[in-house]
Amino acid sequence: MPHFISKDMFIYDSDIAHDDFIIKEMLVNKRFNNLFLIPIIHEEEMFFIRCVKRANDFLYKVDKITRPSNLLFIKKVLQFIASHLNVITHNLNQTQNKHTRGMQLGYLVNLERLSALTPDYIEIGFGSGRHILDLAKKNPQKLILGFEIHTPSVRQVINAIELYHLENLFICDFDARLGIQALSKKSVETIFLHFPVPWNKAKHRRVFHREFLENSFRILKDTGHINLRSDDYEYVLDSMKEAMSADFTHFEILKNKDIDIVSKYEARWSNMKKDIYEMRIFQHDFRQQNHDSLGGVFSLPSLERKVDSINTRNQAIQNLDSKNMHPKPCLDLVENLESTTNCHVERSEISNTESTRDCTQDSKMESKKDFSPFSKAQNDKFPDSNTTQHNKILESLCNKKWIQDSIFISIGDIYSTQSSASENISIANLTFGSFYMPFNTYLILDSNHKLHYLKKPLSIRSHLQAHKFLCKILQEAIESASITLDSKQDSNKLESTKKDSIKTAN
């Protein structure tokens, strides 16, 4: 990927506008002061340039989570930053603009556009593109979608799309395990999975999985099938076992069957006299589960009961103040505070029954654009001027993990601007979802003290469940901070009352 190394650090006092992008204030890692993020705004989208201070130099590269698909634009931004520094080495030489229009013509689709597609064929991990390009050429009336996360392969195929004028082929550089869940139901004839990485020593990273089968059959037509080809015998055996574990599949196995288009990997294995296995997986009596829905309302549970409890407690304190007595703590709130403090990996309060009920409710929800983790009630919990309190809430959750059933949440390091407190911005790396297909984004606490996602999750089951779990964690953190703040105020107030009483007695 594009990067450069310099002898000095990129320092600037205010936002920099250059051509079609804006460089915003730098963010500094709270835990490691040698790590920095430089926010870049381009076409109302934000991504980060990472700066790593090393022993004798500084490394600059694009952040993987927010990385744009346009490699030329990434180089353009890095070149601008490098022009202000003493560069030691780089790989930012711009290539000729030959065959680059494909990036602008819409052949590379993002997640928002993906949900509107109804492909006839899907290929996952198309590599050099031999098979998917031939498929598009031979089926001009069919809509074809390819998933690939290897950036050079994506660029190569998009260049070929422009070169051969293939208007029926679209590319997505997103994790296919998540991407297929955003597609419409029952529109696909075949899903091709040719020579995937076997991951025999890390099988949890495989695409082929029970959840993949269920998600694939949701979008496959009744007569459709999954076409798997591999030279890895262990991988094929494991795939057979996975397919047999489902009660809605049947399959056939072919060995060393010739096909019209051979990938470079298959050609290599054939020359080595290795066996090639083809597995065709079909569905029968597949019933879509109720909780598998693309719609969802991303709002937090009501805080009304909790707020009332806190207000009742405050009123009791005021009544006790008049009698110069120490209040007895509200037991349910103390228990809630303790459970929040210990809400770590071992914690799982929602039973399987409740989880199933929530999933069923998800299917009845309508989609909303708002995906904010904080509701208005929560954002109004503290005064807008209390930025320090907001930051403390976010910091209290950083570098922690939570697990609930098959869903996990991991919040990483926090980065913050070094400006005045009223304009401070903080972000934290967030990974959540299911263990099989995690999702990476950032939580942003902006200058208006509102918390939101940088890259929005998908309206899929695992993300809906993870979002609800995150909302619960955030809510408990707010309540914990509320109680701590109230306790300090109560302690100060009682101490002041005690001193006044002593003075009066004297």
C-alpha positions as CSV (number, residue, x, y, z in Angstrom):
1,M,0.0,0.0,0.0
2,P,1.1,3.6,-0.5
3,H,3.3,5.0,2.3
4,F,6.4,7.1,2.9
5,I,9.0,7.6,5.7
6,S,10.2,11.0,6.7
7,K,12.7,12.5,9.2
8,D,10.3,14.9,10.6
9,M,6.6,15.1,11.7
10,F,3.8,16.8,9.8
11,I,2.7,19.7,12.1
12,Y,0.0,22.2,11.3
13,D,-2.0,24.7,13.4
14,S,-5.3,24.7,11.6
15,D,-7.4,22.8,9.0
16,I,-5.8,22.6,5.6
17,A,-7.9,22.7,2.4
18,H,-6.2,21.5,-0.7
19,D,-7.9,20.7,-4.1
20,D,-10.8,18.4,-3.2
21,F,-9.9,17.4,0.3
22,I,-9.5,18.9,3.8
23,I,-7.0,17.9,6.5
24,K,-8.6,18.2,9.9
25,E,-6.9,18.4,13.3
26,M,-4.6,15.6,14.2
27,L,-5.7,12.9,16.8
28,V,-3.3,11.6,19.3
29,N,-3.4,8.1,20.9
30,K,-4.2,8.4,24.6
31,R,-2.2,5.3,25.6
32,F,0.7,5.4,23.1
33,N,1.9,9.0,22.4
34,N,3.8,7.9,19.3
35,L,0.6,7.0,17.3
36,F,-1.4,9.6,15.5
37,L,-4.3,9.8,13.1
38,I,-4.7,12.6,10.5
39,P,-8.4,12.9,9.4
40,I,-9.0,13.6,5.7
41,I,-12.4,14.8,4.5
42,H,-13.2,14.0,0.8
43,E,-16.7,14.2,-0.7
44,E,-18.3,14.2,2.7
45,E,-16.5,11.0,3.6
46,M,-13.7,10.7,6.2
47,F,-10.7,8.5,6.3
48,F,-7.4,8.6,8.3
49,I,-3.7,8.7,7.5
50,R,-1.8,7.0,10.2
51,C,1.5,8.5,11.5
52,V,3.8,6.3,13.6
53,K,6.7,7.9,15.4
54,R,9.6,5.5,15.4
55,A,13.1,5.6,16.9
56,N,14.6,7.7,14.1
57,D,11.8,8.5,11.7
58,F,8.1,8.8,11.0
59,L,6.0,6.3,9.0
60,Y,2.8,7.6,7.1
61,K,0.3,5.2,5.6
62,V,-3.5,5.0,5.1
63,D,-5.7,3.5,7.8
64,K,-7.0,0.1,6.8
65,I,-10.5,0.5,8.3
66,T,-11.3,3.7,6.6
67,R,-9.2,3.2,3.4
68,P,-10.8,4.6,0.2
69,S,-10.9,2.4,-2.8
70,N,-9.2,5.0,-5.1
71,L,-5.5,4.2,-4.8
72,L,-4.6,7.3,-6.9
73,F,-6.4,9.6,-4.5
74,I,-4.6,8.0,-1.5
75,K,-1.3,8.7,-3.2
76,K,-2.4,12.2,-3.9
77,V,-3.1,12.9,-0.2
78,L,0.2,11.3,0.9
79,Q,2.1,13.2,-1.7
80,F,0.7,16.5,-0.4
81,I,1.7,15.7,3.2
82,A,5.1,14.4,2.0
83,S,5.7,17.7,0.1
84,H,6.0,19.5,3.5
85,L,8.4,17.0,5.0
86,N,12.0,15.7,4.6
87,V,11.2,12.3,2.9
88,I,13.6,9.4,3.3
89,T,11.8,6.9,1.1
90,H,8.4,6.4,-0.5
91,N,6.3,4.4,-3.1
92,L,4.1,7.3,-4.2
93,N,5.0,7.5,-7.8
94,Q,1.8,8.0,-9.8
95,T,1.2,5.5,-12.5
96,Q,-0.3,6.5,-15.8
97,N,-4.0,7.2,-15.8
98,K,-4.6,4.4,-18.3
99,H,-7.8,2.4,-17.6
100,T,-8.8,4.4,-14.4
101,R,-12.3,5.4,-15.5
102,G,-13.7,2.2,-14.1
103,M,-13.3,3.5,-10.6
104,Q,-15.5,6.6,-11.5
105,L,-18.1,4.8,-13.6
106,G,-19.6,3.0,-10.7
107,Y,-18.3,-0.6,-11.3
108,L,-17.0,-0.6,-7.7
109,V,-20.0,-0.6,-5.5
110,N,-20.2,0.4,-1.8
111,L,-22.4,-1.1,0.8
112,E,-25.2,1.4,0.3
113,R,-25.4,0.6,-3.4
114,L,-25.0,-3.2,-2.8
115,S,-28.4,-3.6,-1.3
116,A,-30.0,-2.3,-4.5
117,L,-28.4,-5.0,-6.7
118,T,-30.1,-8.2,-7.7
119,P,-27.2,-10.3,-9.2
120,D,-27.7,-13.5,-11.2
121,Y,-24.2,-14.8,-10.5
122,I,-21.8,-14.1,-7.6
123,E,-18.2,-15.0,-7.4
124,I,-16.4,-14.8,-4.0
125,G,-12.6,-14.2,-4.2
126,F,-12.2,-13.8,-8.0
127,G,-8.4,-13.2,-7.8
128,S,-7.0,-12.5,-11.2
129,G,-10.5,-12.4,-12.6
130,R,-10.2,-15.0,-15.4
131,H,-13.4,-16.8,-14.4
132,I,-15.6,-13.8,-13.6
133,L,-14.6,-11.8,-16.7
134,D,-15.4,-14.8,-18.9
135,L,-18.7,-15.2,-17.1
136,A,-19.6,-11.6,-17.8
137,K,-18.6,-11.8,-21.5
138,K,-20.6,-15.0,-22.1
139,N,-23.7,-13.8,-20.2
140,P,-24.2,-10.1,-21.2
141,Q,-27.9,-10.2,-20.1
142,K,-27.0,-11.5,-16.6
143,L,-25.9,-9.2,-13.7
144,I,-22.7,-10.5,-12.1
145,L,-21.2,-9.4,-8.8
146,G,-17.7,-10.2,-7.6
147,F,-16.3,-10.0,-4.0
148,E,-12.6,-9.5,-3.5
149,I,-10.6,-7.8,-0.7
150,H,-7.2,-8.0,-2.5
151,T,-6.9,-4.4,-3.8
152,P,-4.5,-5.1,-6.7
153,S,-7.0,-7.8,-8.0
154,V,-9.9,-5.4,-7.6
155,R,-8.0,-2.7,-9.7
156,Q,-7.0,-5.3,-12.3
157,V,-10.6,-6.5,-12.9
158,I,-12.0,-3.0,-12.9
159,N,-9.5,-2.0,-15.6
160,A,-10.6,-5.1,-17.6
161,I,-14.3,-4.0,-17.2
162,E,-13.5,-0.7,-18.8
163,L,-11.3,-2.3,-21.4
164,Y,-13.9,-4.8,-22.5
165,H,-16.9,-2.5,-21.9
166,L,-18.6,-5.0,-19.6
167,E,-21.6,-3.2,-18.3
168,N,-23.0,-6.2,-16.4
169,L,-20.2,-6.8,-14.0
170,F,-19.9,-5.0,-10.6
171,I,-17.2,-5.4,-7.9
172,C,-17.4,-5.1,-4.1
173,D,-14.1,-4.9,-2.1
174,F,-15.9,-5.8,1.1
175,D,-16.0,-9.0,3.2
176,A,-18.4,-11.3,1.2
177,R,-19.6,-13.0,4.4
178,L,-21.2,-9.6,5.3
179,G,-21.9,-8.4,1.8
180,I,-24.2,-11.3,0.8
181,Q,-26.4,-10.5,3.8
182,A,-27.2,-7.0,2.3
183,L,-28.5,-8.6,-1.0
184,S,-32.1,-9.2,-1.9
185,K,-33.7,-12.6,-1.4
186,K,-34.0,-15.3,-4.1
187,S,-32.3,-13.6,-7.0
188,V,-29.1,-15.5,-7.4
189,E,-28.6,-18.6,-9.7
190,T,-25.1,-19.6,-8.7
191,I,-22.5,-18.5,-6.1
192,F,-19.0,-19.4,-7.2
193,L,-16.3,-20.1,-4.5
194,H,-13.2,-21.2,-6.4
195,F,-10.0,-22.1,-4.7
196,P,-10.5,-20.2,-1.5
197,V,-7.6,-20.0,1.0
198,P,-8.0,-23.3,3.0
199,W,-7.0,-21.8,6.4
200,N,-6.5,-25.3,7.7
201,K,-4.7,-23.9,10.8
202,A,-7.2,-21.1,11.4
203,K,-10.5,-22.5,10.3
204,H,-12.6,-19.7,11.8
205,R,-11.3,-17.5,9.0
206,R,-12.9,-19.6,6.3
207,V,-15.7,-18.2,4.1
208,F,-17.5,-21.6,4.0
209,H,-19.4,-22.0,7.3
210,R,-22.8,-22.9,8.5
211,E,-23.8,-19.2,8.6
212,F,-22.5,-18.8,5.1
213,L,-24.7,-21.7,3.9
214,E,-27.8,-20.1,5.5
215,N,-27.1,-16.6,4.1
216,S,-26.4,-18.0,0.7
217,F,-29.6,-20.0,0.5
218,R,-31.5,-16.9,1.5
219,I,-30.5,-15.2,-1.7
220,L,-30.2,-18.2,-4.0
221,K,-33.2,-19.2,-6.1
222,D,-34.8,-22.5,-5.3
223,T,-32.9,-24.1,-8.2
224,G,-29.7,-22.3,-7.4
225,H,-26.5,-23.8,-5.9
226,I,-23.1,-23.0,-4.5
227,N,-20.2,-24.1,-6.7
228,L,-17.1,-24.8,-4.7
229,R,-13.7,-25.8,-6.3
230,S,-10.6,-26.6,-4.3
231,D,-7.4,-28.7,-4.5
232,D,-7.2,-29.0,-0.7
233,Y,-8.6,-32.4,0.4
234,E,-8.9,-31.4,4.0
235,Y,-10.9,-28.3,3.1
236,V,-13.2,-30.3,0.9
237,L,-13.8,-32.8,3.6
238,D,-14.6,-30.1,6.2
239,S,-17.0,-28.4,3.7
240,M,-18.8,-31.7,3.2
241,K,-19.2,-32.1,7.0
242,E,-20.4,-28.5,7.2
243,A,-23.0,-29.2,4.5
244,M,-24.1,-32.4,6.0
245,S,-24.7,-30.8,9.4
246,A,-27.5,-28.7,7.8
247,D,-30.8,-30.5,7.3
248,F,-31.7,-28.4,4.2
249,T,-28.8,-29.3,1.8
250,H,-27.8,-32.0,-0.6
251,F,-24.6,-32.0,-2.7
252,E,-22.6,-33.8,-5.3
253,I,-18.8,-34.2,-5.6
254,L,-16.9,-34.2,-8.9
255,K,-13.2,-35.0,-9.3
256,N,-10.9,-33.6,-11.9
257,K,-13.7,-32.3,-14.0
258,D,-12.6,-30.1,-16.9
259,I,-14.1,-26.6,-17.2
260,D,-13.9,-24.0,-19.9
261,I,-11.9,-21.3,-18.0
262,V,-9.1,-22.4,-15.8
263,S,-7.6,-19.9,-13.2
264,K,-3.9,-19.5,-12.9
265,Y,-4.0,-21.4,-9.6
266,E,-5.9,-24.3,-11.0
267,A,-3.5,-24.5,-14.0
268,R,-0.6,-24.6,-11.5
269,W,-2.2,-27.4,-9.5
270,S,-3.1,-29.4,-12.7
271,N,0.5,-29.1,-13.9
272,M,1.6,-30.5,-10.5
273,K,-0.9,-33.5,-11.1
274,K,-2.9,-32.5,-8.1
275,D,-6.6,-33.6,-7.8
276,I,-9.2,-30.9,-8.2
277,Y,-12.5,-31.3,-6.4
278,E,-15.7,-29.6,-7.3
279,M,-18.6,-29.5,-4.9
280,R,-22.1,-28.4,-5.9
281,I,-24.4,-27.7,-2.9
282,F,-28.2,-27.5,-3.4
283,Q,-31.0,-26.6,-1.0
284,H,-34.2,-28.4,-0.2
285,D,-36.9,-27.4,2.3
286,F,-34.9,-24.4,3.4
287,R,-37.0,-22.2,5.6
288,Q,-35.9,-18.7,6.3
289,Q,-35.8,-18.0,10.1
290,N,-38.0,-15.2,11.3
291,H,-35.1,-13.2,12.8
292,D,-33.1,-13.0,9.6
293,S,-34.3,-9.5,8.5
294,L,-32.6,-6.7,6.7
295,G,-34.7,-4.1,8.5
296,G,-34.1,-2.8,12.0
297,V,-34.6,0.2,14.3
298,F,-31.3,1.3,15.8
299,S,-32.5,3.0,18.9
300,L,-31.6,2.6,22.6
301,P,-33.8,1.1,25.3
302,S,-35.7,3.8,27.2
303,L,-33.9,5.3,30.1
304,E,-37.1,6.6,31.8
305,R,-37.1,4.1,34.6
306,K,-33.5,4.5,35.4
307,V,-33.7,8.3,35.3
308,D,-36.8,8.2,37.6
309,S,-34.8,6.1,40.1
310,I,-31.9,8.6,40.1
311,N,-34.3,11.5,40.6
312,T,-36.0,9.7,43.5
313,R,-32.7,9.1,45.1
314,N,-31.7,12.8,44.7
315,Q,-35.0,13.8,46.3
316,A,-34.3,11.5,49.2
317,I,-30.9,13.0,49.7
318,Q,-32.4,16.5,49.8
319,N,-34.9,15.4,52.4
320,L,-32.2,13.8,54.5
321,D,-30.0,16.9,54.2
322,S,-32.5,18.9,56.2
323,K,-32.1,16.4,59.1
324,N,-28.3,16.3,58.8
325,M,-28.3,12.6,58.2
326,H,-26.2,10.4,55.8
327,P,-28.5,8.8,53.2
328,K,-28.7,5.1,52.8
329,P,-27.6,4.1,49.2
330,C,-30.3,2.9,46.8
331,L,-29.5,-0.9,46.6
332,D,-30.7,-1.5,43.1
333,L,-28.5,1.4,41.8
334,V,-25.5,0.2,43.8
335,E,-26.0,-3.3,42.3
336,N,-26.2,-1.8,38.9
337,L,-23.0,0.1,39.4
338,E,-21.2,-3.0,40.6
339,S,-22.5,-5.0,37.6
340,T,-21.3,-2.2,35.3
341,T,-17.9,-2.3,36.8
342,N,-17.6,-6.0,36.3
343,C,-19.3,-6.0,32.9
344,H,-16.3,-7.7,31.2
345,V,-15.7,-10.8,29.1
346,E,-17.6,-13.2,31.5
347,R,-20.7,-11.1,31.6
348,S,-23.9,-12.4,29.8
349,E,-27.1,-11.2,31.3
350,I,-29.5,-11.9,28.5
351,S,-30.8,-15.5,28.3
352,N,-31.1,-17.5,25.1
353,T,-34.8,-17.2,25.4
354,E,-34.7,-13.4,25.6
355,S,-32.1,-13.3,22.8
356,T,-34.5,-15.4,20.6
357,R,-37.4,-13.0,21.4
358,D,-35.3,-10.0,20.5
359,C,-34.4,-11.6,17.1
360,T,-38.0,-12.2,16.4
361,Q,-38.8,-8.6,17.1
362,D,-36.0,-7.5,14.8
363,S,-37.9,-9.0,11.8
364,K,-40.8,-6.7,12.5
365,M,-38.8,-3.5,12.7
366,E,-38.7,-0.9,9.9
367,S,-35.3,0.5,8.8
368,K,-34.2,3.9,10.0
369,K,-31.3,6.0,8.8
370,D,-30.3,7.0,12.4
371,F,-27.7,4.5,13.7
372,S,-26.6,6.6,16.6
373,P,-25.5,4.7,19.7
374,F,-26.6,7.6,21.9
375,S,-30.3,8.6,21.9
376,K,-31.3,12.2,22.6
377,A,-32.1,11.3,26.2
378,Q,-28.6,10.0,26.8
379,N,-26.9,12.9,25.1
380,D,-28.9,15.2,27.3
381,K,-27.8,13.3,30.4
382,F,-24.9,15.6,30.9
383,P,-24.6,19.4,30.2
384,D,-23.1,20.1,26.8
385,S,-20.2,21.9,28.4
386,N,-19.1,18.8,30.3
387,T,-16.8,17.4,27.7
388,T,-14.5,15.9,30.2
389,Q,-17.3,13.8,31.6
390,H,-18.2,12.5,28.1
391,N,-14.5,11.7,27.4
392,K,-14.3,9.8,30.7
393,I,-17.3,7.7,29.8
394,L,-15.6,6.7,26.5
395,E,-12.2,6.2,28.1
396,S,-13.8,3.9,30.7
397,L,-14.8,1.5,27.9
398,C,-11.6,1.5,25.9
399,N,-9.4,-1.6,25.6
400,K,-12.1,-3.9,26.9
401,K,-14.1,-6.8,25.5
402,W,-17.6,-8.1,26.1
403,I,-19.3,-11.4,25.1
404,Q,-23.0,-12.2,25.0
405,D,-24.0,-15.5,23.4
406,S,-22.5,-15.5,19.9
407,I,-22.0,-11.7,19.8
408,F,-18.9,-9.9,21.0
409,I,-17.8,-6.2,21.3
410,S,-14.2,-5.0,21.5
411,I,-13.4,-1.3,22.0
412,G,-9.8,-0.4,21.4
413,D,-7.5,2.6,21.9
414,I,-8.9,6.1,22.1
415,Y,-7.5,9.0,20.0
416,S,-8.3,12.7,20.8
417,T,-7.6,16.1,19.5
418,Q,-5.4,18.4,21.5
419,S,-7.6,21.5,21.1
420,S,-9.6,23.3,23.7
421,A,-12.0,21.2,25.8
422,S,-15.1,22.6,24.3
423,E,-14.0,21.6,20.8
424,N,-12.3,18.3,21.7
425,I,-13.0,15.2,19.4
426,S,-12.4,11.7,20.4
427,I,-12.6,8.4,18.5
428,A,-12.2,4.8,19.5
429,N,-11.7,1.7,17.4
430,L,-14.7,-0.6,17.5
431,T,-14.9,-4.3,16.4
432,F,-18.2,-6.1,16.9
433,G,-20.7,-8.6,15.5
434,S,-20.3,-12.4,15.4
435,F,-17.0,-14.2,15.8
436,Y,-17.5,-15.7,12.3
437,M,-17.7,-12.3,10.6
438,P,-16.6,-9.3,12.7
439,F,-17.1,-5.7,11.6
440,N,-14.6,-2.9,12.1
441,T,-15.4,0.8,12.5
442,Y,-14.8,3.8,14.8
443,L,-16.9,5.4,17.5
444,I,-16.7,9.2,17.3
445,L,-17.4,11.6,20.1
446,D,-17.7,14.8,18.1
447,S,-17.4,18.5,19.2
448,N,-21.1,18.6,19.8
449,H,-20.7,15.8,22.3
450,K,-22.7,13.3,20.2
451,L,-21.5,9.7,19.8
452,H,-21.9,8.0,16.4
453,Y,-20.3,5.5,14.1
454,L,-17.9,6.6,11.4
455,K,-18.7,3.6,9.2
456,K,-22.2,2.5,9.7
457,P,-22.9,-1.2,10.4
458,L,-25.2,-3.2,8.1
459,S,-28.9,-3.9,8.8
460,I,-28.2,-7.5,9.4
461,R,-29.0,-9.8,12.3
462,S,-25.5,-9.9,13.9
463,H,-25.0,-6.2,13.6
464,L,-28.5,-5.5,15.1
465,Q,-27.7,-7.7,18.1
466,A,-24.3,-6.2,18.5
467,H,-25.7,-2.7,18.3
468,K,-28.2,-3.4,21.0
469,F,-25.5,-4.9,23.2
470,L,-23.3,-1.9,22.7
471,C,-26.2,0.4,23.5
472,K,-26.7,-1.5,26.8
473,I,-23.0,-1.1,27.7
474,L,-23.1,2.6,26.9
475,Q,-26.2,3.1,28.9
476,E,-24.7,1.4,31.9
477,A,-21.5,3.5,31.6
478,I,-23.7,6.6,31.6
479,E,-25.6,5.5,34.7
480,S,-22.3,4.6,36.4
481,A,-20.9,8.0,35.7
482,S,-24.2,9.6,36.8
483,I,-24.1,7.8,40.1
484,T,-20.4,8.6,40.7
485,L,-21.0,12.3,39.9
486,D,-24.1,12.3,42.2
487,S,-22.1,10.6,45.0
488,K,-19.4,13.2,44.8
489,Q,-21.9,16.0,44.9
490,D,-23.8,14.4,47.8
491,S,-20.5,13.9,49.7
492,N,-19.5,17.5,49.2
493,K,-22.9,18.8,50.1
494,L,-23.1,16.7,53.3
495,E,-19.6,17.8,54.3
496,S,-20.6,21.4,53.8
497,T,-23.8,20.9,55.8
498,K,-21.8,19.3,58.6
499,K,-19.4,22.2,58.7
500,D,-22.3,24.7,58.8
501,S,-23.9,22.8,61.7
502,I,-20.6,22.8,63.7
503,K,-20.3,26.6,63.1
504,T,-23.9,27.1,64.2
505,A,-23.4,25.0,67.3
506,N,-20.2,27.0,68.3
